[in-house]
Amino acid sequence: MATLIVHHTIHILTLASGETITEQGKENDIVLQELADGWWVHFIGESGTVDSYDTPFSSYGSALGTAKAAAEFASE
């Protein structure tokens, strides 16, 4: 089950192994996903579109820090 953090009214979800972005994320959510090459930060947009950074982060902490910064920016 995905872990939820609410930061500045934005939902940041960390997916558990085997979960997919579209099953868990909703519009305006930020989703963190660990894959073989690192931690990916995904942004859920209108109609379920997914936009992601070009490269993964090497640690969960780095991905979460970036997600929190993006949430602060989005909530302004």
PQR file with spaces between the fields and no chain letter, atoms N, CA, C, O and H, PARSE charges and radii, in Angstrom:
ATOM       1  N    MET     1       0.839   -1.176    0.000 -0.4000 1.5000
ATOM       2  CA   MET     1       0.000    0.000    0.000 -0.0000 2.0000
ATOM       3  C    MET     1       0.884    1.239    0.000  0.5500 1.7000
ATOM       4  O    MET     1       1.865    1.310    0.741 -0.5500 1.4000
ATOM       5  N    ALA     2       0.539    2.207   -0.825 -0.4000 1.5000
ATOM       6  CA   ALA     2       1.314    3.438   -0.943 -0.0000 2.0000
ATOM       7  C    ALA     2       1.311    4.206    0.376  0.5500 1.7000
ATOM       8  O    ALA     2       0.326    4.194    1.114 -0.5500 1.4000
ATOM       9  H    ALA     2      -0.258    2.150   -1.427  0.4000 1.0000
ATOM      10  N    THR     3       2.423    4.870    0.656 -0.4000 1.5000
ATOM      11  CA   THR     3       2.540    5.729    1.823 -0.0000 2.0000
ATOM      12  C    THR     3       2.204    7.147    1.402  0.5500 1.7000
ATOM      13  O    THR     3       2.680    7.614    0.367 -0.5500 1.4000
ATOM      14  H    THR     3       3.223    4.879    0.056  0.4000 1.0000
ATOM      15  N    LEU     4       1.390    7.840    2.190 -0.4000 1.5000
ATOM      16  CA   LEU     4       0.944    9.193    1.861 -0.0000 2.0000
ATOM      17  C    LEU     4       1.550   10.203    2.802  0.5500 1.7000
ATOM      18  O    LEU     4       1.550   10.018    4.019 -0.5500 1.4000
ATOM      19  H    LEU     4       1.004    7.461    3.031  0.4000 1.0000
ATOM      20  N    ILE     5       2.076   11.289    2.221 -0.4000 1.5000
ATOM      21  CA   ILE     5       2.508   12.469    2.961 -0.0000 2.0000
ATOM      22  C    ILE     5       1.752   13.634    2.336  0.5500 1.7000
ATOM      23  O    ILE     5       1.682   13.733    1.111 -0.5500 1.4000
ATOM      24  H    ILE     5       2.076   11.439    1.233  0.4000 1.0000
ATOM      25  N    VAL     6       1.188   14.512    3.148 -0.4000 1.5000
ATOM      26  CA   VAL     6       0.553   15.720    2.629 -0.0000 2.0000
ATOM      27  C    VAL     6       1.482   16.881    2.969  0.5500 1.7000
ATOM      28  O    VAL     6       1.775   17.135    4.137 -0.5500 1.4000
ATOM      29  H    VAL     6       1.245   14.432    4.143  0.4000 1.0000
ATOM      30  N    HIS     7       1.935   17.571    1.943 -0.4000 1.5000
ATOM      31  CA   HIS     7       2.869   18.692    2.117 -0.0000 2.0000
ATOM      32  C    HIS     7       2.303   19.898    1.387  0.5500 1.7000
ATOM      33  O    HIS     7       2.181   19.888    0.162 -0.5500 1.4000
ATOM      34  H    HIS     7       1.696   17.364    0.994  0.4000 1.0000
ATOM      35  N    HIS     8       1.957   20.942    2.140 -0.4000 1.5000
ATOM      36  CA   HIS     8       1.348   22.150    1.568 -0.0000 2.0000
ATOM      37  C    HIS     8       0.128   21.798    0.711  0.5500 1.7000
ATOM      38  O    HIS     8      -0.014   22.299   -0.405 -0.5500 1.4000
ATOM      39  H    HIS     8       2.056   20.951    3.135  0.4000 1.0000
ATOM      40  N    THR     9      -0.726   20.959    1.219 -0.4000 1.5000
ATOM      41  CA   THR     9      -1.975   20.488    0.594 -0.0000 2.0000
ATOM      42  C    THR     9      -1.771   19.564   -0.606  0.5500 1.7000
ATOM      43  O    THR     9      -2.755   19.137   -1.210 -0.5500 1.4000
ATOM      44  H    THR     9      -0.610   20.552    2.125  0.4000 1.0000
ATOM      45  N    ILE    10      -0.555   19.247   -0.967 -0.4000 1.5000
ATOM      46  CA   ILE    10      -0.274   18.363   -2.099 -0.0000 2.0000
ATOM      47  C    ILE    10       0.019   16.955   -1.564  0.5500 1.7000
ATOM      48  O    ILE    10       0.783   16.788   -0.614 -0.5500 1.4000
ATOM      49  H    ILE    10       0.245   19.593   -0.476  0.4000 1.0000
ATOM      50  N    HIS    11      -0.593   15.962   -2.182 -0.4000 1.5000
ATOM      51  CA   HIS    11      -0.353   14.568   -1.791 -0.0000 2.0000
ATOM      52  C    HIS    11       0.928   14.058   -2.445  0.5500 1.7000
ATOM      53  O    HIS    11       1.092   14.142   -3.663 -0.5500 1.4000
ATOM      54  H    HIS    11      -1.214   16.098   -2.954  0.4000 1.0000
ATOM      55  N    ILE    12       1.823   13.534   -1.630 -0.4000 1.5000
ATOM      56  CA   ILE    12       3.041   12.883   -2.110 -0.0000 2.0000
ATOM      57  C    ILE    12       2.910   11.414   -1.727  0.5500 1.7000
ATOM      58  O    ILE    12       2.872   11.071   -0.546 -0.5500 1.4000
ATOM      59  H    ILE    12       1.690   13.467   -0.641  0.4000 1.0000
ATOM      60  N    LEU    13       2.843   10.554   -2.734 -0.4000 1.5000
ATOM      61  CA   LEU    13       2.677    9.123   -2.516 -0.0000 2.0000
ATOM      62  C    LEU    13       3.982    8.397   -2.808  0.5500 1.7000
ATOM      63  O    LEU    13       4.638    8.666   -3.813 -0.5500 1.4000
ATOM      64  H    LEU    13       2.874   10.833   -3.694  0.4000 1.0000
ATOM      65  N    THR    14       4.352    7.483   -1.934 -0.4000 1.5000
ATOM      66  CA   THR    14       5.484    6.601   -2.190 -0.0000 2.0000
ATOM      67  C    THR    14       4.903    5.224   -2.466  0.5500 1.7000
ATOM      68  O    THR    14       4.277    4.615   -1.598 -0.5500 1.4000
ATOM      69  H    THR    14       3.819    7.264   -1.117  0.4000 1.0000
ATOM      70  N    LEU    15       5.118    4.741   -3.687 -0.4000 1.5000
ATOM      71  CA   LEU    15       4.557    3.457   -4.080 -0.0000 2.0000
ATOM      72  C    LEU    15       5.290    2.298   -3.420  0.5500 1.7000
ATOM      73  O    LEU    15       6.506    2.333   -3.230 -0.5500 1.4000
ATOM      74  H    LEU    15       5.626    5.235   -4.392  0.4000 1.0000
ATOM      75  N    ALA    16       4.530    1.283   -3.079 -0.4000 1.5000
ATOM      76  CA   ALA    16       5.107    0.029   -2.608 -0.0000 2.0000
ATOM      77  C    ALA    16       5.473   -0.803   -3.841  0.5500 1.7000
ATOM      78  O    ALA    16       4.990   -0.532   -4.941 -0.5500 1.4000
ATOM      79  H    ALA    16       3.542    1.255   -3.233  0.4000 1.0000
ATOM      80  N    SER    17       6.305   -1.788   -3.661 -0.4000 1.5000
ATOM      81  CA   SER    17       6.721   -2.652   -4.762 -0.0000 2.0000
ATOM      82  C    SER    17       5.503   -3.257   -5.455  0.5500 1.7000
ATOM      83  O    SER    17       4.606   -3.785   -4.798 -0.5500 1.4000
ATOM      84  H    SER    17       6.697   -2.008   -2.768  0.4000 1.0000
ATOM      85  N    GLY    18       5.478   -3.178   -6.776 -0.4000 1.5000
ATOM      86  CA   GLY    18       4.393   -3.749   -7.562 -0.0000 2.0000
ATOM      87  C    GLY    18       3.223   -2.816   -7.821  0.5500 1.7000
ATOM      88  O    GLY    18       2.380   -3.120   -8.664 -0.5500 1.4000
ATOM      89  H    GLY    18       6.207   -2.750   -7.310  0.4000 1.0000
ATOM      90  N    GLU    19       3.145   -1.687   -7.120 -0.4000 1.5000
ATOM      91  CA   GLU    19       2.060   -0.734   -7.355 -0.0000 2.0000
ATOM      92  C    GLU    19       2.378    0.121   -8.574  0.5500 1.7000
ATOM      93  O    GLU    19       3.541    0.386   -8.878 -0.5500 1.4000
ATOM      94  H    GLU    19       3.830   -1.440   -6.435  0.4000 1.0000
ATOM      95  N    THR    20       1.329    0.546   -9.262 -0.4000 1.5000
ATOM      96  CA   THR    20       1.522    1.392  -10.431 -0.0000 2.0000
ATOM      97  C    THR    20       1.043    2.812  -10.158  0.5500 1.7000
ATOM      98  O    THR    20       0.210    3.051   -9.284 -0.5500 1.4000
ATOM      99  H    THR    20       0.384    0.330   -9.015  0.4000 1.0000
ATOM     100  N    ILE    21       1.584    3.735  -10.919 -0.4000 1.5000
ATOM     101  CA   ILE    21       1.251    5.145  -10.754 -0.0000 2.0000
ATOM     102  C    ILE    21      -0.235    5.371  -10.967  0.5500 1.7000
ATOM     103  O    ILE    21      -0.873    6.060  -10.171 -0.5500 1.4000
ATOM     104  H    ILE    21       2.261    3.542  -11.629  0.4000 1.0000
ATOM     105  N    THR    22      -0.795    4.807  -12.020 -0.4000 1.5000
ATOM     106  CA   THR    22      -2.190    5.066  -12.356 -0.0000 2.0000
ATOM     107  C    THR    22      -3.160    4.446  -11.364  0.5500 1.7000
ATOM     108  O    THR    22      -4.281    4.934  -11.221 -0.5500 1.4000
ATOM     109  H    THR    22      -0.277    4.248  -12.667  0.4000 1.0000
ATOM     110  N    GLU    23      -2.762    3.394  -10.682 -0.4000 1.5000
ATOM     111  CA   GLU    23      -3.627    2.795   -9.664 -0.0000 2.0000
ATOM     112  C    GLU    23      -3.699    3.653   -8.405  0.5500 1.7000
ATOM     113  O    GLU    23      -4.734    3.685   -7.740 -0.5500 1.4000
ATOM     114  H    GLU    23      -1.851    2.998  -10.797  0.4000 1.0000
ATOM     115  N    GLN    24      -2.632    4.337   -8.077 -0.4000 1.5000
ATOM     116  CA   GLN    24      -2.538    5.053   -6.806 -0.0000 2.0000
ATOM     117  C    GLN    24      -2.673    6.572   -6.929  0.5500 1.7000
ATOM     118  O    GLN    24      -3.302    7.204   -6.080 -0.5500 1.4000
ATOM     119  H    GLN    24      -1.791    4.312   -8.617  0.4000 1.0000
ATOM     120  N    GLY    25      -2.095    7.159   -7.967 -0.4000 1.5000
ATOM     121  CA   GLY    25      -2.046    8.601   -8.075 -0.0000 2.0000
ATOM     122  C    GLY    25      -3.307    9.210   -8.669  0.5500 1.7000
ATOM     123  O    GLY    25      -3.976    8.610   -9.509 -0.5500 1.4000
ATOM     124  H    GLY    25      -1.584    6.645   -8.657  0.4000 1.0000
ATOM     125  N    LYS    26      -3.610   10.415   -8.211 -0.4000 1.5000
ATOM     126  CA   LYS    26      -4.735   11.181   -8.728 -0.0000 2.0000
ATOM     127  C    LYS    26      -4.215   12.529   -9.210  0.5500 1.7000
ATOM     128  O    LYS    26      -3.071   12.891   -8.935 -0.5500 1.4000
ATOM     129  H    LYS    26      -3.066   10.903   -7.529  0.4000 1.0000
ATOM     130  N    GLU    27      -5.042   13.261   -9.919 -0.4000 1.5000
ATOM     131  CA   GLU    27      -4.647   14.557  -10.462 -0.0000 2.0000
ATOM     132  C    GLU    27      -4.039   15.435   -9.358  0.5500 1.7000
ATOM     133  O    GLU    27      -4.576   15.526   -8.255 -0.5500 1.4000
ATOM     134  H    GLU    27      -5.971   12.966  -10.142  0.4000 1.0000
ATOM     135  N    ASN    28      -2.927   16.067   -9.675 -0.4000 1.5000
ATOM     136  CA   ASN    28      -2.155   16.963   -8.806 -0.0000 2.0000
ATOM     137  C    ASN    28      -1.322   16.250   -7.747  0.5500 1.7000
ATOM     138  O    ASN    28      -0.694   16.916   -6.923 -0.5500 1.4000
ATOM     139  H    ASN    28      -2.490   15.993  -10.571  0.4000 1.0000
ATOM     140  N    ASP    29      -1.294   14.927   -7.739 -0.4000 1.5000
ATOM     141  CA   ASP    29      -0.437   14.187   -6.808 -0.0000 2.0000
ATOM     142  C    ASP    29       0.984   14.118   -7.353  0.5500 1.7000
ATOM     143  O    ASP    29       1.216   14.215   -8.558 -0.5500 1.4000
ATOM     144  H    ASP    29      -1.804   14.386   -8.408  0.4000 1.0000
ATOM     145  N    ILE    30       1.921   13.948   -6.436 -0.4000 1.5000
ATOM     146  CA   ILE    30       3.306   13.647   -6.775 -0.0000 2.0000
ATOM     147  C    ILE    30       3.554   12.220   -6.308  0.5500 1.7000
ATOM     148  O    ILE    30       3.212   11.866   -5.180 -0.5500 1.4000
ATOM     149  H    ILE    30       1.733   13.869   -5.457  0.4000 1.0000
ATOM     150  N    VAL    31       4.145   11.404   -7.168 -0.4000 1.5000
ATOM     151  CA   VAL    31       4.332    9.991   -6.855 -0.0000 2.0000
ATOM     152  C    VAL    31       5.819    9.651   -6.911  0.5500 1.7000
ATOM     153  O    VAL    31       6.502    9.959   -7.888 -0.5500 1.4000
ATOM     154  H    VAL    31       4.423   11.692   -8.085  0.4000 1.0000
ATOM     155  N    LEU    32       6.308    9.010   -5.849 -0.4000 1.5000
ATOM     156  CA   LEU    32       7.690    8.534   -5.791 -0.0000 2.0000
ATOM     157  C    LEU    32       7.677    7.035   -6.041  0.5500 1.7000
ATOM     158  O    LEU    32       6.890    6.299   -5.446 -0.5500 1.4000
ATOM     159  H    LEU    32       5.753    8.759   -5.056  0.4000 1.0000
ATOM     160  N    GLN    33       8.557    6.593   -6.927 -0.4000 1.5000
ATOM     161  CA   GLN    33       8.593    5.180   -7.298 -0.0000 2.0000
ATOM     162  C    GLN    33      10.031    4.707   -7.390  0.5500 1.7000
ATOM     163  O    GLN    33      10.846    5.300   -8.097 -0.5500 1.4000
ATOM     164  H    GLN    33       9.197    7.190   -7.410  0.4000 1.0000
ATOM     165  N    GLU    34      10.338    3.635   -6.673 -0.4000 1.5000
ATOM     166  CA   GLU    34      11.681    3.056   -6.756 -0.0000 2.0000
ATOM     167  C    GLU    34      11.706    2.012   -7.863  0.5500 1.7000
ATOM     168  O    GLU    34      10.935    1.052   -7.853 -0.5500 1.4000
ATOM     169  H    GLU    34       9.676    3.153   -6.099  0.4000 1.0000
ATOM     170  N    LEU    35      12.602    2.218   -8.811 -0.4000 1.5000
ATOM     171  CA   LEU    35      12.837    1.259   -9.886 -0.0000 2.0000
ATOM     172  C    LEU    35      14.302    0.827   -9.821  0.5500 1.7000
ATOM     173  O    LEU    35      15.057    1.329   -8.987 -0.5500 1.4000
ATOM     174  H    LEU    35      13.229    2.997   -8.819  0.4000 1.0000
ATOM     175  N    ALA    36      14.700   -0.078  -10.673 -0.4000 1.5000
ATOM     176  CA   ALA    36      16.062   -0.623  -10.638 -0.0000 2.0000
ATOM     177  C    ALA    36      17.142    0.452  -10.741  0.5500 1.7000
ATOM     178  O    ALA    36      18.225    0.290  -10.179 -0.5500 1.4000
ATOM     179  H    ALA    36      14.087   -0.486  -11.350  0.4000 1.0000
ATOM     180  N    ASP    37      16.862    1.545  -11.449 -0.4000 1.5000
ATOM     181  CA   ASP    37      17.874    2.580  -11.652 -0.0000 2.0000
ATOM     182  C    ASP    37      17.802    3.733  -10.656  0.5500 1.7000
ATOM     183  O    ASP    37      18.597    4.668  -10.753 -0.5500 1.4000
ATOM     184  H    ASP    37      15.982    1.677  -11.906  0.4000 1.0000
ATOM     185  N    GLY    38      16.875    3.697   -9.703 -0.4000 1.5000
ATOM     186  CA   GLY    38      16.794    4.739   -8.684 -0.0000 2.0000
ATOM     187  C    GLY    38      15.365    5.156   -8.384  0.5500 1.7000
ATOM     188  O    GLY    38      14.410    4.472   -8.752 -0.5500 1.4000
ATOM     189  H    GLY    38      16.229    2.937   -9.624  0.4000 1.0000
ATOM     190  N    TRP    39      15.238    6.290   -7.712 -0.4000 1.5000
ATOM     191  CA   TRP    39      13.944    6.821   -7.293 -0.0000 2.0000
ATOM     192  C    TRP    39      13.435    7.847   -8.301  0.5500 1.7000
ATOM     193  O    TRP    39      14.096    8.852   -8.564 -0.5500 1.4000
ATOM     194  H    TRP    39      16.014    6.846   -7.413  0.4000 1.0000
ATOM     195  N    TRP    40      12.268    7.589   -8.856 -0.4000 1.5000
ATOM     196  CA   TRP    40      11.649    8.472   -9.839 -0.0000 2.0000
ATOM     197  C    TRP    40      10.589    9.343   -9.181  0.5500 1.7000
ATOM     198  O    TRP    40       9.862    8.891   -8.296 -0.5500 1.4000
ATOM     199  H    TRP    40      11.731    6.773   -8.643  0.4000 1.0000
ATOM     200  N    VAL    41      10.508   10.596   -9.622 -0.4000 1.5000
ATOM     201  CA   VAL    41       9.484   11.531   -9.156 -0.0000 2.0000
ATOM     202  C    VAL    41       8.548   11.787  -10.334  0.5500 1.7000
ATOM     203  O    VAL    41       8.970   12.268  -11.386 -0.5500 1.4000
ATOM     204  H    VAL    41      11.099   10.963  -10.341  0.4000 1.0000
ATOM     205  N    HIS    42       7.265   11.456  -10.139 -0.4000 1.5000
ATOM     206  CA   HIS    42       6.251   11.592  -11.177 -0.0000 2.0000
ATOM     207  C    HIS    42       5.201   12.611  -10.729  0.5500 1.7000
ATOM     208  O    HIS    42       4.894   12.721   -9.542 -0.5500 1.4000
ATOM     209  H    HIS    42       6.922   11.066   -9.285  0.4000 1.0000
ATOM     210  N    PHE    43       4.666   13.339  -11.681 -0.4000 1.5000
ATOM     211  CA   PHE    43       3.628   14.326  -11.424 -0.0000 2.0000
ATOM     212  C    PHE    43       2.381   13.912  -12.197  0.5500 1.7000
ATOM     213  O    PHE    43       2.447   13.701  -13.408 -0.5500 1.4000
ATOM     214  H    PHE    43       4.916   13.250  -12.645  0.4000 1.0000
ATOM     215  N    ILE    44       1.242   13.793  -11.508 -0.4000 1.5000
ATOM     216  CA   ILE    44      -0.005   13.398  -12.150 -0.0000 2.0000
ATOM     217  C    ILE    44      -0.754   14.666  -12.549  0.5500 1.7000
ATOM     218  O    ILE    44      -1.027   15.535  -11.720 -0.5500 1.4000
ATOM     219  H    ILE    44       1.188   13.963  -10.524  0.4000 1.0000
ATOM     220  N    GLY    45      -1.078   14.750  -13.830 -0.4000 1.5000
ATOM     221  CA   GLY    45      -1.776   15.916  -14.350 -0.0000 2.0000
ATOM     222  C    GLY    45      -3.219   15.616  -14.711  0.5500 1.7000
ATOM     223  O    GLY    45      -3.797   14.615  -14.287 -0.5500 1.4000
ATOM     224  H    GLY    45      -0.857   14.045  -14.503  0.4000 1.0000
ATOM     225  N    GLU    46      -3.781   16.513  -15.505 -0.4000 1.5000
ATOM     226  CA   GLU    46      -5.165   16.361  -15.945 -0.0000 2.0000
ATOM     227  C    GLU    46      -5.361   15.051  -16.688  0.5500 1.7000
ATOM     228  O    GLU    46      -4.479   14.604  -17.422 -0.5500 1.4000
ATOM     229  H    GLU    46      -3.312   17.326  -15.850  0.4000 1.0000
ATOM     230  N    SER    47      -6.496   14.453  -16.498 -0.4000 1.5000
ATOM     231  CA   SER    47      -6.874   13.197  -17.170 -0.0000 2.0000
ATOM     232  C    SER    47      -5.872   12.064  -16.931  0.5500 1.7000
ATOM     233  O    SER    47      -5.779   11.136  -17.734 -0.5500 1.4000
ATOM     234  H    SER    47      -7.212   14.816  -15.902  0.4000 1.0000
ATOM     235  N    GLY    48      -5.132   12.142  -15.838 -0.4000 1.5000
ATOM     236  CA   GLY    48      -4.211   11.068  -15.493 -0.0000 2.0000
ATOM     237  C    GLY    48      -2.883   11.079  -16.231  0.5500 1.7000
ATOM     238  O    GLY    48      -2.134   10.105  -16.160 -0.5500 1.4000
ATOM     239  H    GLY    48      -5.207   12.897  -15.186  0.4000 1.0000
ATOM     240  N    THR    49      -2.573   12.170  -16.944 -0.4000 1.5000
ATOM     241  CA   THR    49      -1.280   12.241  -17.625 -0.0000 2.0000
ATOM     242  C    THR    49      -0.160   12.230  -16.579  0.5500 1.7000
ATOM     243  O    THR    49      -0.317   12.752  -15.476 -0.5500 1.4000
ATOM     244  H    THR    49      -3.182   12.961  -17.001  0.4000 1.0000
ATOM     245  N    VAL    50       0.958   11.631  -16.946 -0.4000 1.5000
ATOM     246  CA   VAL    50       2.089   11.513  -16.029 -0.0000 2.0000
ATOM     247  C    VAL    50       3.299   12.190  -16.664  0.5500 1.7000
ATOM     248  O    VAL    50       3.660   11.911  -17.807 -0.5500 1.4000
ATOM     249  H    VAL    50       1.085   11.207  -17.843  0.4000 1.0000
ATOM     250  N    ASP    51       3.913   13.081  -15.898 -0.4000 1.5000
ATOM     251  CA   ASP    51       5.147   13.738  -16.315 -0.0000 2.0000
ATOM     252  C    ASP    51       6.188   13.403  -15.252  0.5500 1.7000
ATOM     253  O    ASP    51       5.867   13.358  -14.064 -0.5500 1.4000
ATOM     254  H    ASP    51       3.619   13.308  -14.969  0.4000 1.0000
ATOM     255  N    SER    52       7.416   13.171  -15.663 -0.4000 1.5000
ATOM     256  CA   SER    52       8.467   12.775  -14.729 -0.0000 2.0000
ATOM     257  C    SER    52       9.748   13.547  -15.025  0.5500 1.7000
ATOM     258  O    SER    52       9.931   14.073  -16.123 -0.5500 1.4000
ATOM     259  H    SER    52       7.676   13.207  -16.628  0.4000 1.0000
ATOM     260  N    TYR    53      10.626   13.607  -14.033 -0.4000 1.5000
ATOM     261  CA   TYR    53      11.948   14.156  -14.294 -0.0000 2.0000
ATOM     262  C    TYR    53      12.686   13.216  -15.251  0.5500 1.7000
ATOM     263  O    TYR    53      12.330   12.045  -15.381 -0.5500 1.4000
ATOM     264  H    TYR    53      10.477   13.180  -13.141  0.4000 1.0000
ATOM     265  N    ASP    54      13.704   13.736  -15.911 -0.4000 1.5000
ATOM     266  CA   ASP    54      14.430   12.968  -16.921 -0.0000 2.0000
ATOM     267  C    ASP    54      15.294   11.847  -16.355  0.5500 1.7000
ATOM     268  O    ASP    54      15.562   10.859  -17.038 -0.5500 1.4000
ATOM     269  H    ASP    54      13.993   14.687  -15.806  0.4000 1.0000
ATOM     270  N    THR    55      15.720   11.997  -15.133 -0.4000 1.5000
ATOM     271  CA   THR    55      16.591   10.985  -14.523 -0.0000 2.0000
ATOM     272  C    THR    55      16.120   10.701  -13.100  0.5500 1.7000
ATOM     273  O    THR    55      15.500   11.555  -12.466 -0.5500 1.4000
ATOM     274  H    THR    55      15.502   12.799  -14.577  0.4000 1.0000
ATOM     275  N    PRO    56      16.413    9.515  -12.603 -0.5600 1.5000
ATOM     276  CA   PRO    56      16.017    9.180  -11.229  0.2800 2.0000
ATOM     277  C    PRO    56      16.987    9.769  -10.213  0.5500 1.7000
ATOM     278  O    PRO    56      18.094   10.188  -10.552 -0.5500 1.4000
ATOM     279  N    PHE    57      16.547    9.791   -8.971 -0.4000 1.5000
ATOM     280  CA   PHE    57      17.397   10.217   -7.863 -0.0000 2.0000
ATOM     281  C    PHE    57      18.031    8.977   -7.243  0.5500 1.7000
ATOM     282  O    PHE    57      17.454    7.890   -7.284 -0.5500 1.4000
ATOM     283  H    PHE    57      15.648    9.451   -8.695  0.4000 1.0000
ATOM     284  N    SER    58      19.212    9.144   -6.673 -0.4000 1.5000
ATOM     285  CA   SER    58      19.938    7.996   -6.126 -0.0000 2.0000
ATOM     286  C    SER    58      19.407    7.541   -4.771  0.5500 1.7000
ATOM     287  O    SER    58      19.688    6.424   -4.337 -0.5500 1.4000
ATOM     288  H    SER    58      19.681   10.027   -6.639  0.4000 1.0000
ATOM     289  N    SER    59      18.635    8.408   -4.097 -0.4000 1.5000
ATOM     290  CA   SER    59      18.124    8.024   -2.779 -0.0000 2.0000
ATOM     291  C    SER    59      16.682    8.498   -2.604  0.5500 1.7000
ATOM     292  O    SER    59      16.222    9.426   -3.269 -0.5500 1.4000
ATOM     293  H    SER    59      18.407    9.316   -4.450  0.4000 1.0000
ATOM     294  N    TYR    60      15.993    7.831   -1.690 -0.4000 1.5000
ATOM     295  CA   TYR    60      14.628    8.226   -1.361 -0.0000 2.0000
ATOM     296  C    TYR    60      14.618    9.647   -0.796  0.5500 1.7000
ATOM     297  O    TYR    60      13.746   10.444   -1.141 -0.5500 1.4000
ATOM     298  H    TYR    60      16.366    7.078   -1.150  0.4000 1.0000
ATOM     299  N    GLY    61      15.575    9.965    0.064 -0.4000 1.5000
ATOM     300  CA   GLY    61      15.634   11.292    0.677 -0.0000 2.0000
ATOM     301  C    GLY    61      15.742   12.404   -0.351  0.5500 1.7000
ATOM     302  O    GLY    61      15.085   13.436   -0.220 -0.5500 1.4000
ATOM     303  H    GLY    61      16.283    9.317    0.344  0.4000 1.0000
ATOM     304  N    SER    62      16.556   12.206   -1.363 -0.4000 1.5000
ATOM     305  CA   SER    62      16.696   13.209   -2.426 -0.0000 2.0000
ATOM     306  C    SER    62      15.404   13.361   -3.217  0.5500 1.7000
ATOM     307  O    SER    62      14.991   14.475   -3.541 -0.5500 1.4000
ATOM     308  H    SER    62      17.090   11.367   -1.470  0.4000 1.0000
ATOM     309  N    ALA    63      14.771   12.237   -3.526 -0.4000 1.5000
ATOM     310  CA   ALA    63      13.503   12.271   -4.270 -0.0000 2.0000
ATOM     311  C    ALA    63      12.416   12.951   -3.448  0.5500 1.7000
ATOM     312  O    ALA    63      11.652   13.759   -3.976 -0.5500 1.4000
ATOM     313  H    ALA    63      15.106   11.332   -3.263  0.4000 1.0000
ATOM     314  N    LEU    64      12.341   12.631   -2.160 -0.4000 1.5000
ATOM     315  CA   LEU    64      11.334   13.234   -1.294 -0.0000 2.0000
ATOM     316  C    LEU    64      11.572   14.731   -1.128  0.5500 1.7000
ATOM     317  O    LEU    64      10.621   15.512   -1.162 -0.5500 1.4000
ATOM     318  H    LEU    64      12.962   11.975   -1.731  0.4000 1.0000
ATOM     319  N    GLY    65      12.815   15.139   -0.951 -0.4000 1.5000
ATOM     320  CA   GLY    65      13.128   16.564   -0.835 -0.0000 2.0000
ATOM     321  C    GLY    65      12.716   17.331   -2.073  0.5500 1.7000
ATOM     322  O    GLY    65      12.188   18.439   -1.973 -0.5500 1.4000
ATOM     323  H    GLY    65      13.587   14.505   -0.923  0.4000 1.0000
ATOM     324  N    THR    66      12.950   16.757   -3.232 -0.4000 1.5000
ATOM     325  CA   THR    66      12.552   17.391   -4.490 -0.0000 2.0000
ATOM     326  C    THR    66      11.038   17.457   -4.601  0.5500 1.7000
ATOM     327  O    THR    66      10.486   18.469   -5.034 -0.5500 1.4000
ATOM     328  H    THR    66      13.379   15.857   -3.314  0.4000 1.0000
ATOM     329  N    ALA    67      10.364   16.379   -4.210 -0.4000 1.5000
ATOM     330  CA   ALA    67       8.901   16.356   -4.248 -0.0000 2.0000
ATOM     331  C    ALA    67       8.314   17.410   -3.312  0.5500 1.7000
ATOM     332  O    ALA    67       7.343   18.077   -3.670 -0.5500 1.4000
ATOM     333  H    ALA    67      10.812   15.557   -3.858  0.4000 1.0000
ATOM     334  N    LYS    68       8.885   17.568   -2.129 -0.4000 1.5000
ATOM     335  CA   LYS    68       8.400   18.579   -1.190 -0.0000 2.0000
ATOM     336  C    LYS    68       8.613   19.990   -1.746  0.5500 1.7000
ATOM     337  O    LYS    68       7.743   20.848   -1.593 -0.5500 1.4000
ATOM     338  H    LYS    68       9.674   17.026   -1.839  0.4000 1.0000
ATOM     339  N    ALA    69       9.741   20.235   -2.378 -0.4000 1.5000
ATOM     340  CA   ALA    69       9.996   21.540   -2.987 -0.0000 2.0000
ATOM     341  C    ALA    69       8.990   21.816   -4.100  0.5500 1.7000
ATOM     342  O    ALA    69       8.489   22.934   -4.223 -0.5500 1.4000
ATOM     343  H    ALA    69      10.447   19.538   -2.502  0.4000 1.0000
ATOM     344  N    ALA    70       8.693   20.802   -4.908 -0.4000 1.5000
ATOM     345  CA   ALA    70       7.709   20.958   -5.977 -0.0000 2.0000
ATOM     346  C    ALA    70       6.325   21.203   -5.395  0.5500 1.7000
ATOM     347  O    ALA    70       5.555   21.983   -5.955 -0.5500 1.4000
ATOM     348  H    ALA    70       9.099   19.894   -4.808  0.4000 1.0000
ATOM     349  N    ALA    71       5.991   20.553   -4.282 -0.4000 1.5000
ATOM     350  CA   ALA    71       4.693   20.757   -3.649 -0.0000 2.0000
ATOM     351  C    ALA    71       4.572   22.186   -3.135  0.5500 1.7000
ATOM     352  O    ALA    71       3.517   22.805   -3.266 -0.5500 1.4000
ATOM     353  H    ALA    71       6.616   19.919   -3.827  0.4000 1.0000
ATOM     354  N    GLU    72       5.643   22.710   -2.553 -0.4000 1.5000
ATOM     355  CA   GLU    72       5.629   24.096   -2.071 -0.0000 2.0000
ATOM     356  C    GLU    72       5.406   25.051   -3.230  0.5500 1.7000
ATOM     357  O    GLU    72       4.623   25.994   -3.117 -0.5500 1.4000
ATOM     358  H    GLU    72       6.500   22.206   -2.446  0.4000 1.0000
ATOM     359  N    PHE    73       6.089   24.816   -4.342 -0.4000 1.5000
ATOM     360  CA   PHE    73       5.936   25.673   -5.516 -0.0000 2.0000
ATOM     361  C    PHE    73       4.506   25.588   -6.063  0.5500 1.7000
ATOM     362  O    PHE    73       3.918   26.610   -6.417 -0.5500 1.4000
ATOM     363  H    PHE    73       6.725   24.050   -4.434  0.4000 1.0000
ATOM     364  N    ALA    74       3.949   24.382   -6.134 -0.4000 1.5000
ATOM     365  CA   ALA    74       2.611   24.179   -6.688 -0.0000 2.0000
ATOM     366  C    ALA    74       1.528   24.789   -5.822  0.5500 1.7000
ATOM     367  O    ALA    74       0.479   25.185   -6.329 -0.5500 1.4000
ATOM     368  H    ALA    74       4.427   23.551   -5.846  0.4000 1.0000
ATOM     369  N    SER    75       1.764   24.869   -4.532 -0.4000 1.5000
ATOM     370  CA   SER    75       0.736   25.375   -3.633 -0.0000 2.0000
ATOM     371  C    SER    75       0.717   26.895   -3.547  0.5500 1.7000
ATOM     372  O    SER    75      -0.175   27.457   -2.910 -0.5500 1.4000
ATOM     373  H    SER    75       2.617   24.547   -4.120  0.4000 1.0000
ATOM     374  N    GLU    76       1.661   27.565   -4.160 -0.4000 1.5000
ATOM     375  CA   GLU    76       1.708   29.034   -4.109 -0.0000 2.0000
ATOM     376  C    GLU    76       0.701   29.645   -5.045  0.5500 1.7000
ATOM     377  O    GLU    76       0.601   30.869   -5.132 -0.5500 1.4000
ATOM     378  H    GLU    76       2.385   27.108   -4.677  0.4000 1.0000
